[in-house]
Every structure is written in C-alpha cells, then in structure tokens.
C-alpha cells in the first residue's frame, strides 16, 4: 500500500485524511505542519515540522499532499506544493469514487476531486487543483495550476481557467471563455466574457477590484 504524508493539520488536513484513508488505495502515515501550527499528533498519527519532513518521511518512500485552502488566491498552497517538489516528493492526487472523470482527462499532482464532480473528455486539470464537489468541467476545458473550484460551479466546454484562480460556488463560466490568471470569481456569477488578470468578478460580471492577488481585498456586495 502506498503511503502519504499530509501537509496541514487544519480543516483541510482533516478533510484530506478522511478521503485518503477511507476512499483511496493510500495509507496516511502522518502529518507535517509549519511552525507555529505544529501539533504532536493528529488522529493518532505523528506530526512533524515541515522543514524536517524529508528526514522523517523520506520522499523515496512516501507521497505528500499539500492540504491547504484557497487563501491568498491559492498562493500559500502553491508555495507548499513547490517546497514539497524541491524536497523530491511526488504529490498524491485524490479522486473520489463518486466522481465521473473521463479516462482521457489529464490530471496533475496534488489535486483533489470530490464527490459528484464530472470532468468530460479531452479536458486538462493542472497541478494543485481542488475541485470541491458537484463541479462540472466540460469537454476540452483546461483548469491550470493552483486553482480552487468551489461546489456546484460549472466550467463549460472549451473554457480556460488561468493559474491561481478562485471559482465561487454556483458560478457558471460560459463556453470558450478564458479566465485570466489571479482572478476571483464570486459565488453565483455568470462569466460570459474573457476576463483580465488580477481582477475580482461578481454579479452581474462587474469588476469590483483590481488589487493584485498578493494584496487581495474582500469582495464588496
């Protein structure tokens, strides 16, 4: 049985533990965390400092999974993913038994594809992409690296979602649309025109902020 160490001990770490340990062929061997969030154990398993992960869980013997949320437009998770790659890890991907992913879909590392997700033929899912349940990815669509797609979002045929995007719950991206890098798409939005980098979109496809992703501000109603 393949073994995986989960990086993160918060709610997303707990979520990853449940799915990997109860609905995959992998065994969770332990956790890693950044100081000062370090704990001694999680679910009865050891927790080590992230900077010591390669000594306690050698990358030749273990997979890793960066279990972080979408804060800072996924930049924190991207940083952890890249750090794990520098340590030499292959990052595990979880796909729910309840997801319907066509066999010719390309899926990268450190992805999570939850229940009732549909990914149609000829689509591409990059590295470090979280599809969080009941999402639809139409044929020929591409979701690039470090993207978070909240539940019930529809990404229709031929759509391209740029790096570090956040796609809100119940939003719809129309056929063939290009979502630029560092975009925040608010929940319930309909996007029917190509977007620009570093912008926030919400109903009715109105630009509310042009703040760079690293200085991301909240969405105003």
C-alpha positions in Angstrom: 0.0 0.0 0.0 1.3 3.4 -0.9 1.8 5.8 2.0 1.1 9.6 2.0 2.0 12.3 4.5 -0.4 15.2 4.7 0.9 18.8 5.0 -1.6 20.7 7.1 -3.4 20.0 10.3 -6.4 22.3 10.0 -9.8 21.6 8.5 -8.3 20.8 5.1 -5.8 18.5 6.6 -8.7 16.7 8.3 -10.6 16.5 5.1 -7.7 15.1 3.2 -7.2 12.5 6.0 -10.8 11.3 5.7 -10.7 10.9 2.0 -7.3 9.4 1.6 -7.7 7.0 4.5 -11.3 5.9 3.7 -11.7 6.2 -0.1 -8.3 5.5 -1.7 -5.6 2.9 -2.0 -3.2 5.0 0.1 -2.4 4.9 3.8 -2.0 8.1 5.7 1.3 7.8 7.5 1.4 11.1 9.3 1.2 14.9 9.0 3.6 17.8 8.6 2.9 21.4 9.6 4.6 24.8 9.6 5.6 26.3 12.9 3.8 27.7 15.0 0.8 25.5 14.0 2.7 22.4 14.9 1.0 19.7 16.9 2.4 16.5 18.4 -0.2 14.3 16.7 -3.3 14.2 14.6 -5.7 11.3 14.5 -3.2 9.4 16.5 -0.5 9.9 13.8 2.8 11.8 14.2 3.0 15.5 13.2 6.5 16.7 12.2 7.8 20.2 11.3 7.6 20.8 7.6 11.3 21.5 7.4 12.0 18.0 8.7 9.5 16.2 6.6 12.1 14.6 4.3 14.1 13.2 7.2 11.1 11.6 8.9 9.1 10.7 5.8 11.7 10.2 3.1 10.4 11.1 -0.4 11.7 7.8 -1.8 9.2 6.0 0.4 6.3 8.4 0.8 4.0 10.6 -1.3 3.0 14.0 0.1 -0.2 16.1 -0.2 -0.4 19.9 0.5 -3.8 20.2 2.2 -4.3 24.0 2.2 -7.4 26.1 1.4 -7.7 28.9 -1.2 -6.3 31.8 0.9 -4.2 34.4 -1.0 -5.7 33.0 -4.2 -4.0 29.6 -3.6 -0.5 31.2 -3.3 0.1 29.6 0.1 -0.8 26.2 -1.2 1.3 26.7 -4.3 4.3 27.6 -2.1 3.9 24.5 -0.1 3.5 22.4 -3.2 6.6 23.8 -4.7 8.5 23.3 -1.5 7.5 19.6 -1.4 8.7 19.2 -5.0 12.1 20.7 -4.0 12.3 18.1 -1.3 11.8 15.5 -4.0 8.3 14.4 -3.3 5.7 13.1 -5.8 2.5 14.7 -4.6 -0.5 12.5 -4.4 -3.9 13.2 -6.1 -7.2 12.1 -4.7 -10.2 11.3 -6.9 -13.4 10.4 -5.2 -15.1 7.1 -6.1 -18.2 9.2 -6.6 -16.6 11.4 -9.3 -17.0 10.8 -13.0 -13.8 11.6 -14.8 -13.3 10.5 -18.4 -10.3 8.2 -18.9 -8.5 10.6 -21.3 -8.6 13.5 -18.9 -5.1 14.7 -17.9 -4.8 15.3 -14.2 -1.7 16.8 -12.4 -0.2 16.3 -9.0 -1.7 17.4 -5.6 -5.2 17.6 -6.9 -8.4 16.7 -5.1 -11.6 15.8 -7.0 -14.5 15.3 -4.7 -17.9 13.7 -4.9 -20.2 14.2 -7.9 -17.6 16.0 -9.9 -17.9 15.4 -13.7 -14.9 16.0 -16.0 -15.7 15.4 -19.6 -13.4 14.1 -22.4 -10.2 15.9 -23.6 -10.1 18.2 -20.5 -6.9 19.0 -18.6 -6.6 19.6 -14.9 -3.2 21.1 -13.9 -1.2 20.6 -10.7 -2.6 21.6 -7.3 -6.2 22.0 -8.4 -9.1 21.5 -5.9 -12.5 20.5 -7.4 -14.6 20.6 -4.3 -17.8 18.7 -5.2 -20.6 18.6 -7.8 -18.4 20.6 -10.2 -18.9 20.2 -14.0 -15.9 20.6 -16.3 -17.0 20.5 -19.9 -15.2 18.7 -22.8 -11.9 20.4 -23.9 -11.8 22.7 -20.9 -8.5 23.4 -19.1 -8.1 24.3 -15.5 -4.5 25.4 -15.0 -2.3 25.1 -11.9 -3.2 26.2 -8.4 -6.9 26.7 -8.9 -9.8 26.2 -6.4 -13.3 25.5 -7.7 -16.0 25.7 -5.0 -19.0 23.4 -5.1 -21.6 23.4 -7.9 -19.5 25.6 -10.2 -20.0 25.0 -14.0 -17.0 25.3 -16.2 -18.4 24.7 -19.7 -16.8 23.3 -22.9 -13.6 24.9 -24.1 -13.1 27.2 -21.0 -9.6 28.0 -19.9 -9.1 28.9 -16.2 -5.8 30.6 -15.5 -3.4 30.0 -12.7 -4.3 30.9 -9.1 -8.0 31.3 -9.8 -10.9 31.0 -7.4 -14.2 29.9 -8.9 -17.0 30.6 -6.5 -19.9 28.2 -5.6 -22.8 28.1 -8.1 -20.9 30.2 -10.7 -21.0 29.5 -14.4 -18.3 30.0 -17.0 -19.7 30.1 -20.5 -18.4 28.1 -23.4 -15.0 29.0 -24.6 -14.3 31.8 -22.1 -10.8 32.5 -20.9 -10.5 33.2 -17.2 -7.2 35.1 -16.7 -4.6 34.5 -14.0 -5.2 35.6 -10.4 -9.0 36.0 -10.8 -11.6 35.8 -8.1 -15.0 34.8 -9.4 -17.7 35.4 -6.8 -20.3 32.8 -6.0 -23.3 32.7 -8.3 -21.5 34.7 -11.0 -22.1 34.2 -14.7 -19.0 34.9 -16.7 -19.7 35.3 -20.5 -16.7 37.4 -21.5 -13.0 36.9 -21.2 -11.5 38.3 -18.0 -8.3 40.3 -17.2 -5.6 39.4 -14.8 -5.7 40.4 -11.1 -9.4 41.2 -11.0 -12.5 40.3 -9.0 -15.8 39.5 -10.7 -19.2 39.1 -9.2 -22.8 39.6 -10.3 -23.5 40.9 -12.9 -20.0 40.3 -14.2 -18.9 43.6 -12.7 -15.3 44.4 -11.8 -15.1 45.3 -8.2 -11.4 45.4 -7.5 -8.1 45.5 -9.4 -6.0 44.7 -6.4 -3.1 42.3 -7.1 -3.5 38.8 -5.8 -0.9 39.2 -3.1 -2.8 42.2 -1.8 -6.2 40.6 -2.4 -9.1 42.5 -0.8 -12.6 41.3 0.1 -15.5 41.4 -2.3 -18.0 44.1 -1.6 -21.7 43.4 -2.0 
